[in-house]
Amino acid sequence: MVQELPLVSAVVEARRNTFKKPKADPVRLLVFDILTEVNRRDGYSNLLLPRALDSSEFDQRDKAFATELLYGTLRMQGRHDYILAQVSDRPWSEVDAGIVDVTRMGLQQIFEMRVPMHAAVSETVELARKVLGESKASFVNALLRKVSAQSLEEWLSPLALIDDQVSRLAITYSHPEWMVSAYFDLLRDYEEVRALLEANNTPAKPTFVTWPGKSKLDEFSEWQATPTAFSPYGFRAEVTPSALEAVRHRRAGVQDEGSQLVASVFALAAADRKSWLDICAGPGGKAALLSAIADQEQHHFVANEISQVRADLVKQVIGKNDVWVGDAREIAAKGETFDAVLADVPCTGMGALRRRPEVRWRRKLSDLRELGALQREISDAAISVLNVGGVFGYATCSPHLAETSIAVADILKKHPELEQIDIQPFMPQGLEGGVRDKCMALWTQRHNTDAMFLALFRKTS
């Protein structure tokens, strides 16, 4: 009996090693927590991740890894699901949500990042052990082993047999089919749609904006700042926003060039109008630029925002100008009229997918009906407080026909007191292919901006 003790001890030790406490990588654990919040509780990655990273003790390398893993997983999860459904022994739609998210993270590392295969699999399984338990981690392990047996090209090769271009592109570039179809309706060109989908999957580097009277481009020369191609206020630099004193002290900001163009083109069209209203101002990017331009021209500027939290953000960047808190549809109750009104209306956000990766999965085709009604109501309200001779700007960050050209036609039909202003004279030099039906219609693959849309109108009576 005494001779058998070493053997018993060895078995016990082996079991201890087998069921040792999982040691999940803290960076991957944080990404999983945020991914869960985004996919299961409708959180916003662009708000949750910076907050989490700022409060962490991760170094810059770990923060960059977390950013790439989270945003990449969100972008590509449609394609990841296509592959995982082929190796799962149960319908993928019925698999536990935690398993789905963990394995998506695994595929992102295997196919889209510079993580060695063995590390991608082992670290993901270890994460699964921590957040899901041993039995589910075993399933994750089995899935990842099957997936890693083939290259991405091999997994995607069956797509060549799909005749429908929309379906093929939707899987290949991880977009919902209805969005790909909407892009086809406008672009009518397979290669350009493909280029747009690829651009949507390419992370956008921060673009900065100077606010007139508060900052100038030359003060960023030490960062080798280069002017943006079309916006007279923008620049790009290889620097994190928090490193810029002007950004920290709210003399400059971070803003996509397309959004800068919405504000600057509207400001040009309304240059001789003395009172301006930004009727849907939160979180404040366009309002900050517009208010700075208005201050330079000694115009009266007011921002309106329905959310108190977002209104507080607007107040931080528009200085002494007024911020109203209220529903844009009830703006007439304020008893004030304006010479120029910009309505950057709530929309599907289809034009900003490279910056907000979860939007492509959160929005549905059915959302267009509800959003369209809201867009029309806000437009009606904006026009109701516009003085005769005043300029109305209708803007969206979407290229969808229902939210752009059809919306413009609806506005003109309902409001015979309006005439459309041709936007071309106010557009920057050298911006080719950015005007459709007298409106600014930017494209990510053409202009390296979000796909912003702006229509201008004048109130004649």
BELQUI-V120104 format. One record per residue. N is the residue number from 1. RES is the residue in one small letter. D_LAST is the distance of its C-alpha to the last C-alpha in Angstrom with 2 decimals. Layout:
<<N RES D_LAST> <N RES D_LAST>>
This chain:
<<1 m 104.98> <2 v 104.70> <3 q 104.30> <4 e 101.19> <5 l 99.21> <6 p 97.85> <7 l 96.50> <8 v 94.84> <9 s 93.30> <10 a 91.95> <11 v 90.27> <12 v 88.71> <13 e 87.46> <14 a 86.02> <15 r 84.11> <16 r 82.83> <17 n 81.54> <18 t 79.96> <19 f 78.11> <20 k 77.40> <21 k 74.36> <22 p 71.31> <23 k 70.16> <24 a 66.55> <25 d 64.91> <26 p 62.65> <27 v 59.87> <28 r 59.81> <29 l 60.10> <30 l 56.99> <31 v 55.07> <32 f 56.24> <33 d 55.14> <34 i 51.60> <35 l 51.52> <36 t 52.47> <37 e 49.77> <38 v 47.12> <39 n 48.37> <40 r 49.60> <41 r 47.48> <42 d 44.10> <43 g 44.56> <44 y 42.78> <45 s 45.14> <46 n 43.14> <47 l 43.47> <48 l 46.98> <49 l 48.84> <50 p 48.05> <51 r 48.89> <52 a 52.14> <53 l 53.17> <54 d 52.54> <55 s 54.88> <56 s 57.48> <57 e 60.39> <58 f 59.87> <59 d 60.26> <60 q 57.65> <61 r 59.35> <62 d 59.22> <63 k 55.58> <64 a 54.72> <65 f 56.78> <66 a 55.04> <67 t 51.59> <68 e 52.57> <69 l 54.30> <70 l 51.56> <71 y 48.54> <72 g 50.64> <73 t 51.94> <74 l 48.47> <75 r 47.21> <76 m 50.24> <77 q 51.23> <78 g 50.19> <79 r 52.65> <80 h 55.22> <81 d 55.03> <82 y 55.60> <83 i 58.83> <84 l 59.98> <85 a 59.60> <86 q 62.19> <87 v 64.82> <88 s 64.30> <89 d 66.85> <90 r 64.35> <91 p 60.78> <92 w 58.56> <93 s 55.98> <94 e 58.75> <95 v 60.01> <96 d 59.76> <97 a 56.53> <98 g 58.57> <99 i 60.59> <100 v 57.48> <101 d 55.95> <102 v 59.26> <103 t 60.06> <104 r 56.61> <105 m 57.38> <106 g 60.71> <107 l 59.29> <108 q 56.78> <109 q 59.78> <110 i 61.92> <111 f 59.50> <112 e 56.72> <113 m 58.43> <114 r 61.52> <115 v 63.54> <116 p 67.04> <117 m 67.45> <118 h 70.19> <119 a 68.25> <120 a 65.04> <121 v 67.05> <122 s 69.33> <123 e 66.67> <124 t 64.41> <125 v 67.34> <126 e 68.26> <127 l 64.72> <128 a 64.98> <129 r 68.30> <130 k 66.70> <131 v 63.54> <132 l 64.65> <133 g 68.44> <134 e 71.35> <135 s 70.99> <136 k 67.34> <137 a 68.11> <138 s 70.76> <139 f 68.19> <140 v 65.88> <141 n 68.87> <142 a 69.70> <143 l 66.14> <144 l 65.94> <145 r 69.40> <146 k 68.42> <147 v 65.15> <148 s 66.90> <149 a 69.39> <150 q 66.90> <151 s 64.49> <152 l 60.73> <153 e 60.98> <154 e 63.55> <155 w 61.46> <156 l 58.45> <157 s 60.47> <158 p 60.08> <159 l 56.34> <160 a 57.23> <161 l 58.22> <162 i 54.76> <163 d 53.07> <164 d 49.57> <165 q 47.80> <166 v 45.38> <167 s 48.30> <168 r 50.36> <169 l 47.73> <170 a 46.76> <171 i 50.37> <172 t 51.15> <173 y 48.20> <174 s 47.93> <175 h 44.44> <176 p 43.47> <177 e 43.41> <178 w 39.88> <179 m 38.56> <180 v 40.66> <181 s 39.41> <182 a 35.77> <183 y 36.60> <184 f 38.28> <185 d 35.24> <186 l 33.34> <187 l 36.16> <188 r 38.38> <189 d 41.28> <190 y 44.25> <191 e 45.18> <192 e 41.73> <193 v 41.39> <194 r 44.86> <195 a 43.92> <196 l 40.89> <197 l 43.12> <198 e 45.67> <199 a 43.11> <200 n 41.99> <201 n 45.67> <202 t 46.15> <203 p 45.80> <204 a 43.24> <205 k 44.57> <206 p 42.59> <207 t 39.95> <208 f 39.30> <209 v 36.33> <210 t 36.63> <211 w 34.18> <212 p 33.37> <213 g 35.23> <214 k 37.49> <215 s 39.32> <216 k 39.91> <217 l 41.38> <218 d 44.61> <219 e 45.76> <220 f 46.32> <221 s 48.64> <222 e 51.68> <223 w 50.23> <224 q 49.78> <225 a 46.02> <226 t 44.30> <227 p 40.60> <228 t 38.45> <229 a 37.72> <230 f 33.93> <231 s 32.71> <232 p 33.39> <233 y 34.15> <234 g 36.51> <235 f 40.26> <236 r 43.01> <237 a 46.47> <238 e 49.49> <239 v 49.42> <240 t 48.71> <241 p 45.66> <242 s 47.86> <243 a 49.94> <244 l 47.15> <245 e 47.16> <246 a 43.51> <247 v 42.53> <248 r 44.85> <249 h 43.39> <250 r 39.75> <251 r 39.10> <252 a 38.50> <253 g 38.01> <254 v 38.59> <255 q 35.58> <256 d 35.34> <257 e 34.06> <258 g 31.42> <259 s 29.92> <260 q 30.16> <261 l 28.17> <262 v 25.32> <263 a 25.14> <264 s 25.88> <265 v 23.53> <266 f 20.61> <267 a 21.78> <268 l 21.90> <269 a 18.36> <270 a 17.26> <271 a 20.01> <272 d 18.14> <273 r 16.17> <274 k 18.28> <275 s 18.04> <276 w 18.65> <277 l 19.33> <278 d 21.68> <279 i 21.23> <280 c 24.39> <281 a 26.57> <282 g 30.15> <283 p 32.67> <284 g 31.08> <285 g 31.57> <286 k 28.04> <287 a 27.36> <288 a 30.49> <289 l 29.45> <290 l 25.83> <291 s 27.10> <292 a 29.76> <293 i 27.37> <294 a 25.07> <295 d 28.23> <296 q 29.28> <297 e 26.02> <298 q 26.11> <299 h 22.83> <300 h 22.49> <301 f 23.08> <302 v 23.35> <303 a 24.82> <304 n 24.84> <305 e 27.61> <306 i 28.91> <307 s 32.57> <308 q 34.45> <309 v 36.80> <310 r 34.12> <311 a 32.25> <312 d 35.56> <313 l 35.68> <314 v 32.24> <315 k 33.37> <316 q 36.38> <317 v 34.43> <318 i 31.45> <319 g 33.60> <320 k 32.34> <321 n 28.76> <322 d 27.81> <323 v 28.28> <324 w 26.98> <325 v 28.91> <326 g 27.16> <327 d 25.65> <328 a 22.36> <329 r 21.26> <330 e 21.70> <331 i 19.95> <332 a 17.75> <333 a 21.16> <334 k 21.59> <335 g 19.24> <336 e 17.74> <337 t 14.40> <338 f 14.32> <339 d 13.03> <340 a 14.55> <341 v 15.87> <342 l 18.69> <343 a 19.91> <344 d 23.39> <345 v 23.97> <346 p 27.49> <347 c 28.91> <348 t 32.29> <349 g 33.07> <350 m 34.51> <351 g 33.64> <352 a 35.82> <353 l 39.05> <354 r 41.27> <355 r 40.40> <356 r 40.27> <357 p 43.04> <358 e 43.16> <359 v 39.58> <360 r 40.78> <361 w 43.16> <362 r 41.08> <363 r 38.05> <364 k 38.41> <365 l 36.56> <366 s 35.93> <367 d 33.93> <368 l 31.02> <369 r 30.14> <370 e 29.99> <371 l 28.27> <372 g 25.65> <373 a 24.80> <374 l 24.65> <375 q 22.45> <376 r 19.87> <377 e 20.05> <378 i 19.69> <379 s 16.68> <380 d 14.99> <381 a 16.09> <382 a 14.95> <383 i 11.33> <384 s 11.64> <385 v 12.72> <386 l 10.38> <387 n 8.74> <388 v 5.51> <389 g 7.44> <390 g 9.77> <391 v 12.13> <392 f 13.29> <393 g 16.90> <394 y 18.68> <395 a 22.45> <396 t 25.71> <397 c 29.37> <398 s 29.96> <399 p 30.08> <400 h 30.26> <401 l 28.15> <402 a 27.04> <403 e 25.71> <404 t 24.19> <405 s 23.33> <406 i 23.22> <407 a 21.03> <408 v 18.49> <409 a 18.64> <410 d 18.22> <411 i 15.08> <412 l 13.44> <413 k 14.94> <414 k 13.87> <415 h 10.23> <416 p 8.83> <417 e 5.29> <418 l 7.64> <419 e 9.93> <420 q 13.38> <421 i 14.93> <422 d 18.56> <423 i 20.63> <424 q 23.71> <425 p 23.30> <426 f 23.32> <427 m 26.30> <428 p 29.78> <429 q 32.40> <430 g 34.87> <431 l 33.03> <432 e 33.81> <433 g 32.71> <434 g 29.96> <435 v 26.90> <436 r 26.13> <437 d 23.26> <438 k 21.30> <439 c 22.00> <440 m 24.76> <441 a 27.52> <442 l 30.69> <443 w 34.12> <444 t 37.06> <445 q 39.67> <446 r 37.87> <447 h 36.55> <448 n 38.70> <449 t 35.70> <450 d 34.36> <451 a 32.24> <452 m 28.85> <453 f 25.54> <454 l 22.15> <455 a 18.88> <456 l 15.93> <457 f 12.19> <458 r 9.25> <459 k 5.83> <460 t 3.78> <461 s 0.00>>
